[in-house]
């Protein structure tokens, strides 16, 4: 028993990162996969050290920082994080562990702890990048995408052409979409150009939408311009909507004039709605001022309603701006939406404004809405006001 444990321990240490495993060493990746079809097969290959940390992480301090924890082999793989992220530790890994079990693939940075929980792991020594990529490309299909991440992590010029073939091929939406995601991340300028071409020209709407998101994962400097071009020129409303959302997420302050422009020119209601939402997600006073301007001046009743709704959700909005809409908008629907928006503010702001609307507004529907929203508030001030209005 002691001798078995000693061999087990030494074998575990011999393969970096894999712990608590019965390690059996082999030569030849394809032959090992054929001879051990029901066990885990693992090997190391080089990966760009500055691109990713592929470890398992615990969030610390309300999600502000991360720390390593052991990964569990068979638990779904590691977390993929760019090393440029502020909350990722400054770690460089020059190799990764690729683990394969019945065509399921998991990837870990070499040196990050991986607990095999006593499983047998067949370790293949001296696997070349070419051999690894050949095997992984053969594993990829419409239901198993872990191989795509592993392909993207290779420090090899062959990785990007493989991802491009899959992204532009005849596979299903999920497979092609994930391929273009990794292509945009790992493919440099060429990967970005392919993703942009798919976002603009692919005949499949779902692939266009996935390619739009993939563009945002690229580190190329003209991501914003590529998204803005789709927003302004693409013929498909759903593709424009997708680009509008990610344009606002990519650089909201720079996007505001373009989003405002779309609201003046857009013919699709769903795209206008997405543009208003994108504006609402931009932090700062400029976005709030844009929503206020839309709520007051847009000729489109629907746009005014949506603008006032999202004004109610923004912490920076002054309640007086919403109150003006409730008082002055020519549309009863917009006035009633303004009452709802007021009800979403903190109680110390909302209750006095709703009481005043319920008591004095000229529109009986606005008064009814104000009373209704007061009745939904678990606050003695609201209850007292309702009693006073009802018994008046």
WOLIN-V543797 format. One record per backbone hydrogen bond with DSSP energy under -1.0 kcal/mol. CO is the residue of the C=O (numbers start at 0). NH is the residue of the N-H. E is the energy in kcal/mol with one decimal. If there is no record, write none. Layout:
[[CO & NH & E] [CO & NH & E]]
//
This chain:
[[0 & 4 & -1.9] [1 & 5 & -2.1] [2 & 6 & -2.2] [3 & 7 & -2.2] [4 & 8 & -2.5] [5 & 9 & -2.5] [6 & 10 & -2.4] [7 & 11 & -1.7] [8 & 12 & -2.0] [9 & 13 & -1.6] [14 & 17 & -1.0] [16 & 113 & -3.0] [18 & 115 & -3.0] [19 & 117 & -3.4] [21 & 120 & -2.4] [23 & 122 & -2.3] [25 & 124 & -2.4] [27 & 31 & -1.6] [28 & 32 & -2.4] [29 & 33 & -1.7] [30 & 34 & -2.0] [31 & 35 & -1.8] [35 & 38 & -1.1] [39 & 121 & -3.2] [40 & 99 & -3.3] [41 & 123 & -2.6] [42 & 97 & -2.7] [44 & 95 & -2.6] [45 & 154 & -1.6] [47 & 50 & -1.2] [50 & 82 & -1.3] [52 & 80 & -1.5] [53 & 108 & -2.6] [54 & 78 & -2.6] [55 & 68 & -2.3] [57 & 66 & -1.8] [59 & 64 & -2.0] [64 & 59 & -2.8] [66 & 57 & -3.0] [70 & 114 & -3.7] [71 & 74 & -2.8] [80 & 52 & -2.5] [81 & 84 & -1.9] [84 & 87 & -1.3] [88 & 90 & -1.6] [93 & 46 & -1.6] [94 & 109 & -2.3] [95 & 44 & -1.8] [96 & 107 & -2.3] [97 & 42 & -1.6] [98 & 105 & -2.6] [99 & 40 & -2.6] [100 & 103 & -2.1] [103 & 100 & -2.7] [105 & 98 & -2.9] [106 & 77 & -1.1] [107 & 96 & -3.8] [108 & 111 & -2.2] [112 & 70 & -2.7] [113 & 18 & -3.5] [114 & 72 & -2.5] [115 & 118 & -1.8] [118 & 21 & -2.4] [119 & 39 & -1.2] [120 & 23 & -2.3] [121 & 41 & -2.5] [122 & 25 & -2.7] [127 & 131 & -2.4] [128 & 132 & -2.8] [129 & 133 & -2.1] [130 & 134 & -2.1] [131 & 135 & -2.6] [132 & 136 & -2.6] [133 & 137 & -1.3] [135 & 139 & -1.6] [143 & 140 & -1.1] [144 & 147 & -1.5] [144 & 148 & -1.0] [145 & 149 & -1.8] [146 & 150 & -2.6] [147 & 151 & -2.4] [148 & 152 & -1.5] [150 & 153 & -1.4] [153 & 155 & -1.5] [155 & 158 & -1.3] [157 & 161 & -1.4] [158 & 162 & -2.1] [159 & 163 & -2.5] [160 & 164 & -2.3] [161 & 165 & -1.9] [162 & 166 & -2.8] [163 & 167 & -2.2] [171 & 175 & -2.6] [172 & 176 & -2.8] [173 & 177 & -2.4] [174 & 178 & -2.1] [175 & 179 & -2.4] [176 & 180 & -1.7] [177 & 181 & -2.3] [178 & 182 & -2.4] [179 & 183 & -2.4] [180 & 184 & -1.4] [181 & 185 & -3.1] [182 & 186 & -2.3] [186 & 190 & -2.0] [187 & 191 & -2.1] [188 & 192 & -2.5] [189 & 193 & -2.3] [190 & 194 & -2.3] [191 & 195 & -2.5] [192 & 196 & -2.2] [193 & 197 & -2.5] [194 & 198 & -2.4] [195 & 199 & -1.8] [196 & 200 & -3.0] [197 & 201 & -1.6] [203 & 207 & -2.2] [204 & 208 & -2.3] [205 & 209 & -2.2] [206 & 210 & -2.6] [207 & 211 & -2.1] [208 & 212 & -1.8] [209 & 213 & -2.3] [210 & 214 & -2.0] [213 & 216 & -1.6] [214 & 217 & -1.6] [221 & 225 & -2.0] [222 & 226 & -2.3] [223 & 227 & -2.8] [224 & 228 & -2.1] [225 & 229 & -1.5] [226 & 230 & -2.5] [227 & 231 & -2.1] [228 & 232 & -2.1] [229 & 233 & -2.0] [235 & 239 & -2.2] [236 & 240 & -2.7] [237 & 241 & -2.2] [238 & 242 & -2.2] [239 & 243 & -2.6] [240 & 244 & -2.3] [241 & 245 & -2.1] [242 & 246 & -2.2] [243 & 247 & -2.1] [244 & 248 & -1.7] [245 & 249 & -2.1] [246 & 250 & -2.1] [250 & 254 & -1.9] [251 & 255 & -1.4] [254 & 258 & -2.6] [255 & 259 & -2.6] [256 & 260 & -2.2] [257 & 261 & -2.2] [258 & 262 & -1.5] [259 & 263 & -1.1] [260 & 264 & -1.3] [261 & 265 & -3.2] [267 & 271 & -2.1] [268 & 272 & -2.6] [269 & 273 & -1.9] [270 & 274 & -2.3] [271 & 275 & -2.3] [272 & 276 & -2.3] [273 & 277 & -2.6] [274 & 278 & -2.2] [275 & 279 & -2.3] [276 & 280 & -1.2] [278 & 281 & -1.4] [283 & 287 & -1.2] [284 & 288 & -2.8] [285 & 289 & -2.0] [286 & 290 & -2.2] [287 & 291 & -2.4] [288 & 292 & -2.5] [289 & 293 & -2.2] [290 & 294 & -2.8] [291 & 295 & -1.8] [292 & 296 & -2.7] [293 & 297 & -1.9] [299 & 303 & -2.2] [300 & 304 & -2.4] [301 & 305 & -2.4] [302 & 306 & -2.7] [303 & 307 & -2.4] [304 & 308 & -2.2] [305 & 309 & -2.3] [306 & 310 & -1.9] [307 & 311 & -1.7] [313 & 316 & -1.4] [317 & 320 & -1.5] [318 & 322 & -2.5] [319 & 323 & -1.9] [320 & 324 & -1.0] [321 & 325 & -2.1] [322 & 326 & -1.8] [323 & 327 & -2.5] [324 & 328 & -2.2] [330 & 334 & -2.2] [331 & 335 & -2.5] [332 & 336 & -2.0] [333 & 337 & -2.1] [334 & 338 & -1.7] [335 & 339 & -2.0] [336 & 340 & -2.7] [337 & 341 & -2.4] [338 & 342 & -1.9] [341 & 344 & -1.7] [345 & 348 & -1.6] [345 & 349 & -2.9] [346 & 350 & -2.4] [348 & 352 & -1.2] [349 & 353 & -2.8] [350 & 354 & -2.6] [351 & 355 & -2.1] [352 & 356 & -2.2] [353 & 357 & -2.9] [354 & 358 & -1.8] [355 & 359 & -2.3] [356 & 360 & -1.9] [362 & 366 & -2.1] [363 & 367 & -2.4] [364 & 368 & -2.4] [365 & 369 & -2.5] [366 & 370 & -2.2] [367 & 371 & -2.7] [368 & 372 & -2.7] [369 & 373 & -2.1] [370 & 374 & -2.2] [373 & 376 & -1.6] [376 & 378 & -2.0] [378 & 382 & -1.8] [379 & 383 & -2.4] [380 & 384 & -2.0] [381 & 385 & -2.2] [382 & 386 & -2.3] [383 & 387 & -2.0] [384 & 388 & -2.3] [385 & 389 & -2.8] [386 & 390 & -2.3]]
//
